[in-house]
């Protein structure tokens, strides 16, 4: 892990852990910590000033592919590699205690990315994308999927960008980028495809 000064381009701090191939990092909004997912199946929390590991979450069964921190800074979301429904989950963690809160199951292949959707009037939601070409939306307080949406023909879904107005960009290996709108005003919450790039 390396910390750089963006103004000067100089390296500020560095800390290496053997066999710690990092798959994703997220900086907390209060600037106190950095959360890291990695191929060693662990989630690590780093002090952003000293670059020392201050907490490690219990090891998962499969490689951790992404991580995110909730807007209130209390929760961490991680996603997992997997095959035929084994692994293939998103996990909600308590950041302060490092404890597993909930697992979201339903994808059939690797969950490549997960993000918090904090602007929805439905309470804090979680969105995940998978190699099985599906997008799922979850309420972070229950294990049931609220929305299932397939981007058929897009192939493996790789990443999510979330905007404050409930618009979502999803990248894929074969279908480019899809722009979707989360509709929470209909009788049933849904994702509406708006554009493909």
ChimeraX attribute file (.defattr): number of C-alpha atoms within 10 A of each C-alpha:
attribute: neighborCount
match mode: 1-to-1
recipient: residues
	/A:1	15
	/A:2	10
	/A:3	15
	/A:4	12
	/A:5	10
	/A:6	8
	/A:7	6
	/A:8	7
	/A:9	8
	/A:10	10
	/A:11	11
	/A:12	12
	/A:13	14
	/A:14	12
	/A:15	12
	/A:16	10
	/A:17	8
	/A:18	5
	/A:19	9
	/A:20	15
	/A:21	13
	/A:22	18
	/A:23	15
	/A:24	18
	/A:25	19
	/A:26	16
	/A:27	16
	/A:28	19
	/A:29	13
	/A:30	9
	/A:31	10
	/A:32	12
	/A:33	21
	/A:34	21
	/A:35	26
	/A:36	26
	/A:37	27
	/A:38	20
	/A:39	18
	/A:40	17
	/A:41	20
	/A:42	21
	/A:43	28
	/A:44	21
	/A:45	23
	/A:46	21
	/A:47	15
	/A:48	18
	/A:49	13
	/A:50	14
	/A:51	19
	/A:52	16
	/A:53	17
	/A:54	13
	/A:55	16
	/A:56	16
	/A:57	17
	/A:58	13
	/A:59	13
	/A:60	15
	/A:61	14
	/A:62	20
	/A:63	22
	/A:64	33
	/A:65	24
	/A:66	27
	/A:67	27
	/A:68	26
	/A:69	23
	/A:70	20
	/A:71	16
	/A:72	10
	/A:73	16
	/A:74	13
	/A:75	21
	/A:76	26
	/A:77	29
	/A:78	28
	/A:79	30
	/A:80	28
	/A:81	26
	/A:82	21
	/A:83	15
	/A:84	11
	/A:85	14
	/A:86	17
	/A:87	23
	/A:88	27
	/A:89	27
	/A:90	31
	/A:91	21
	/A:92	24
	/A:93	21
	/A:94	16
	/A:95	20
	/A:96	11
	/A:97	12
	/A:98	17
	/A:99	15
	/A:100	16
	/A:101	15
	/A:102	16
	/A:103	18
	/A:104	22
	/A:105	18
	/A:106	19
	/A:107	26
	/A:108	19
	/A:109	23
	/A:110	29
	/A:111	34
	/A:112	27
	/A:113	29
	/A:114	29
	/A:115	25
	/A:116	23
	/A:117	26
	/A:118	19
	/A:119	15
	/A:120	14
	/A:121	9
	/A:122	12
	/A:123	12
	/A:124	16
	/A:125	19
	/A:126	24
	/A:127	23
	/A:128	28
	/A:129	31
	/A:130	28
	/A:131	24
	/A:132	22
	/A:133	21
	/A:134	22
	/A:135	23
	/A:136	23
	/A:137	25
	/A:138	20
	/A:139	19
	/A:140	23
	/A:141	13
	/A:142	11
	/A:143	13
	/A:144	15
	/A:145	16
	/A:146	16
	/A:147	16
	/A:148	16
	/A:149	15
	/A:150	14
	/A:151	18
	/A:152	11
	/A:153	10
	/A:154	20
	/A:155	18
	/A:156	23
	/A:157	28
	/A:158	21
	/A:159	20
	/A:160	22
	/A:161	13
	/A:162	17
	/A:163	13
	/A:164	10
	/A:165	12
	/A:166	16
	/A:167	18
	/A:168	22
	/A:169	18
	/A:170	23
	/A:171	22
	/A:172	21
	/A:173	13
	/A:174	11
	/A:175	17
	/A:176	13
	/A:177	19
	/A:178	19
	/A:179	18
	/A:180	19
	/A:181	17
	/A:182	18
	/A:183	15
	/A:184	14
	/A:185	10
	/A:186	7
	/A:187	7
	/A:188	9
	/A:189	15
	/A:190	19
	/A:191	21
	/A:192	14
	/A:193	16
	/A:194	12
	/A:195	11
	/A:196	13
	/A:197	8
